[in-house]
């Protein structure tokens, strides 16, 4: 259970960073700092000089200071169904983790870890390959303890398909921390953690959450996020978290309405299998989608509250960045979704989100708040020597 985002069209190949016409090298070389330079391939960017002295705090990191990448979340971060319908239909049900925007590390894949890897070839922790079926964890319907992950594929991506915010703590303490210890990852090494959650909470708990208390409520959501972040802070030192806002999942309704693209598996449009609050028809559907949107706003308000507190603390060993999820799904083509279920993001969408996040890693509040517009021509921001991942943007 999850939802969708935006895409772009670029085949996964051995040349992850090669697309449009190159920018003149002289122009790029003249702009190592100052005005950001965007290119169609990071190969067109000049190398950045090593820092004169290594960082001593997560509040002073350049993307190439990252040694390990990690992820928490749901099926979006797990890359579920992103390749859509396959010739071997069972493969359609796979988690394509190595191509997930959040922590994919397949050679040639357009992912945040691979974009970091362009500048630091030694970064590790990203997922490799795919799981034949989703690793399900949905509220109380979740494997016990350290069961339920395939560490060979997942690596340091603890995301589980179906996960609610209440499952994040389980992802941290039962998988991520044990894996970090098993791999003897030094406390002193700097880690990047992608955290995205909330789509399933919106889809399943919009009615329950309307009473304002208990599962799915904004207070419950906040409590679960705090619990997970504190577990990371105390268990995995020197981590910088990129916390993504909650997307407007309800936009999927209009995006997929009466679309033959969405009826290739089951020839019934808008068959409501994955998001009970979103795809209902008539007055009831309008009411539940309105409830989802209200809850989404409440969730994001609580996330911002949490991020402000961590940013004010300026802990040298733990920081949380805020990345608004300004993804206007209603303006995207239906191909932004997997044609398997017209709910999960397609591979093109994972690629777009990767460029969207990469381009804003060192950004200020204004750049992070920019809208991710649909494009078929991905561009990537060249890393500059004075870039830093800002951990005080909300202060």
N, C-alpha and C positions, 0 to 999 in steps of 0.2 A: 504494500500500500504506500503510495507516495504520490508525487504529482509531477508537474512539469515546469519547464523553463523555456529558454531560448536556444536556437541553434544557428548553425552555419554549415556550409557545405565544403568539406575538405576531407579527402579520403585519408584513412589511416594508412600510412605507408612508412617506408624507412626514412623518409625525409619529413619529419614532424614539423619542421619550421620552413617549409618552402611552398610559397603560393604565388602571390601576385608579382608584378614587375618590381625589380629591386630599386632601392633608393640609392642615389649616387653616393659612393663611398666617401668622397670628399665632404659632402654635406653632412653625413653622419659623423665623420671624424671631427668635424668642426663643432659638434654639439654634444660633447661628452657630458656636459653639465648644463644647467639652465633650462631652456625650453625643451620639453620632452620630445623625443623623436620616435615616430611610429613607423614600423616597417612590416613587410609581408612575411619576413622570415628573420628570426633572431640571428641567423648566420650573417645577415647584412650589418649587424651592429659591431662596433669596435669592442675590443676586449676592455674590461675595466681593470685598473691597477689594483693590486692587493692593498688592503688597508694598512696604513703605517703602523697601527697597533691593533691587536685583536680586541673585540668588544668584551666588556666586563659585565654587561647587563642585557637582558632581553629587551630593554627599552632603547637599545642602540644597535639594532640588527639591520644589516643589509640582507636582501634575499639570499645572496651567496654565502652568508654565514651559517645558513641552515645545514645541518648534517643529517637529520632524519625527518621524514614526513610521516604524519599519522592522520587518522580520521575517525570521527564518531558520527553516527547518524542513522539514516534509514535506507530504503532501497535506492534512493537517488544517489547517495554516496557510494552504495554498493554496485551501481551501474546496472541494476536489474532491467532486463528486457530492452536495453538501449539499441541493440542491433535489429530489433523488430522480428518479423516473421522470417524464419530460415527454411531452407529446402528440407532439412531434417527438422521437423516441427518441434521435437523435444528440445533442440538447441535454442529455440525461441524463448524458452523459459529460463534461460541462463542469466547469471549475474556476470556481466562483462567488466569485472573489477579492474582489470589492467587498463581499461579505457575510461574509467570514471574520472570526471573532472577533479574530484576531491583528492584522490590518492592513487591514481593509476600510474603505472610505470612500464607498460609495454613499450618496447622500442618503437619509436615513430608515432606514438599516441600523443595527441594534443591534450595535455593535462597540466595542472599546476605543478606537480612534482617534476615533470619532464622539462617544464620551462625553467624551473629553478636549476635543474640538472645542467642546462646549457651553460650556466655560469659556475656551477660547482659539480663537476662530473662525479664526485665521490658521494653525493647525497644518496641515501638509501631509505628503505622503509615502505616504498610504494608497492601496491598490489601487482601481481604478475599473472596473466592468463584469465581464466574464467571458471566459475563454478557451474556445473551442469544444471543445478536447481538452486532456487533461492535459499538462503540461510534465514529461516523464518524465526522471528521473535516479536510477538505481538501482545503487548501487555502481559497478562499472566500466562499466556500461551507461549512459553519461552523455555528452551533447554536449560537445565540446571547447571550451575557452575561453569566450568571451562568447556563444556560441550557446545556444539553448534557452529564452530568455526573451522575452516580449512586453512590452517596457518601457511601452508605452502603457497596458496594463491593469495589469501587475504593479506599476508605480511602484517603491517601495522595499521591496517584498516579494520577497525572493530565494528563498523556499521553493520546493521542487520536489517534485512527486509521486513517491513511491517512494524518497525520499532516506533514506540511512542516516547515522549520525553521521559516517562517513568522507567524506561528500559536503559537509559543512558548510563546510569550508575553501574548497572550490570555489565555493560560494554567496557567500562573503564576498569573495574576491579576484578572481573572474571576473565578478561582477555588482554586488554591493552597493557596494563601494568605487569602482569605475568610475562607477556611477550617481551617487553622492554627489559625485564630482569633476565629472562632466558637468553637473550641475545647479548647480555653484558654491555648494554648501551651505557656509556658513562653519564653520570649525573651532570658533568660539566659540558657535555655536548648540547648544542642548541637544536631544539626540535620545533617543527611547525605542525600545528594540529588544526585540521578543518572540522568545524562542527556545524552541522545543519540538521534541524529537526523541526517538527511541528505540523507537517502536512497530514500525517495520519491522525494526529490529535484533532485537527480541524475537520477531517472527513468523518470521523467516527463519534466524536464527543461533543459536537456542536449543540445537541439538544441538552445533554447532561450539564454542559458547561454553562448553560443559560441561567441556571439557578445560582451561579456565582461561588459555589463551594464544591469540594470533592473533585473527583477525577475530571481532568480537562479544563477546570477553571483556570483563570489567569494566575491565581495564587498557587495552585497546585503545579502549574507549568513552571512558574518561577522557582518554586522549591526544588523541583527535579533538576533544573538547569544548574542551580547553585550547588546542589549535592554532587553532581557530576564534575563541575569545574573545580570544586574543592578537592575532590579525589585526585584529579589530575595535578593540581597545584602541589599537594603534599606527596604524591606518589611518583611524579615524573618531573623533577626539577628542570629549570631552564627551558620551559615550553612557552611558546607564543601561540595563542589561540586566535584563529580567524573565525569569528562567530557570524554566520550569515543570518540575516533576518528571515522571517517567515513569508513565503510567497502568497499571492492572492490566488489560491487554488481554485476558487469559484469561477475564474475566467475560463477554465477548461470547458465549462458547460457550453458557452456560446462558440468557442473555438471548434468544438467537435460536433455541434448540432447539425444533423442531416448530412453528414460527411460520409460518402461511400468508403473513403480511406479507413474509416473506423469500423467497417462491417465486414472485414475480410476473413475474420475467424468465426464470428457468430453473426449471421446476417440479420441482426436486429440492431438498429441504431440506438445508441445511448443505453445499452443494457447496463444496468447499475450493478456492477460486481465489486467495485473497489472503493467507492467513496459514497457512502449512503447519504451524506448531507448535501452532496453536490448535484447529482444527476436525477433527482426526483422531478417530476413534471408538475405543471399547474401551480396553484397558489401555495401548495405545501413546499414545492421546490423553491419558489421565490423566497419563502420564509426561511428555509434552512440555509440557502445561500447567503441571505442577509445575516443570519446568525453566524455563519462561517466568517464573513467579512468583519463583523464586529469583534469576534474572538481573535481573528488575525491581528487586528489593531491592538487589542489588549496584550496579546503575546509579545508583539514588538515593543510596546511600551515597557513591559517587564524586562525584556532583554536589554534595552537601552539603559534602564535603571541599574541592572547588574553590571554592564560594561562600564558605566560611569564610576561605579564604586571601585572596580579593579584598576581603572585608569588613574583614579585619584590616589590610590595606594602606591603606585609606581614601585611595585615589588621588583627587585632586580632579577628574580628567578622565575617570575610568572607574570604574563601580561595577556590581556584580551583586547583584540581589535574588533571594531564594528564594521561590518559590510552590509549596508542596506540591500535588500533583494528587490531592486527596482526593475522588475522583469514584467513588462506589459504584455502578458500572454495574448490578450485580445487582439493585438496587432500582428501576431506572428502567423505564418502558414501552419496548417495542420501537421505538416511534416516535422514540426518541432517536437511532436510526440511519437512514441513508438507505435507503429501500425499494429502491434500485437494487441494492445489494450487501450490506445489513445488516452493514456493517463500518465505513464512514465515518460521522462525525457528521452528523446532520440539521441543517437550518437552525435548528430550535428549540434544538438543542444549542449551536450557535454563539452564539445569543442568550443562553442561560443562562451559558455560560462567560464571555461578555463582562461580564455583570453581576457574576458571581462574582469576576473579576479586578479590575474597577473598584472594587468595594466594599472590596477588600483592598489596593489600591495604597498607601495611607498606613498600613496596619495593622501591628500588632506581631506577634511570632511566634505568639501565641495565636490572633489573629483569622485569620492566614494559614492556620493549621492546621485551621480549621473545615471540616466536611464540606459539600460542595455538594449539598444535598438537592434533590430534584425538586420543582418547583412550577410551577403554571400562572399565577402572579402574580408577575412579576418586580418586584423593588424595587431602588432605586438610592440610594446613599449621597450625601447632599449634601456637597459640598466645603466644608471649613471653613478659616478664615483661617490657623489654625496647623497645618494638615496638612502633612506632609512624607513623601515616599517614603523609607522607612527602609532604609538600606544597612548596618545592623549588627545585624540581627535574630538572626543565628546566633552572635553573640559573647557 
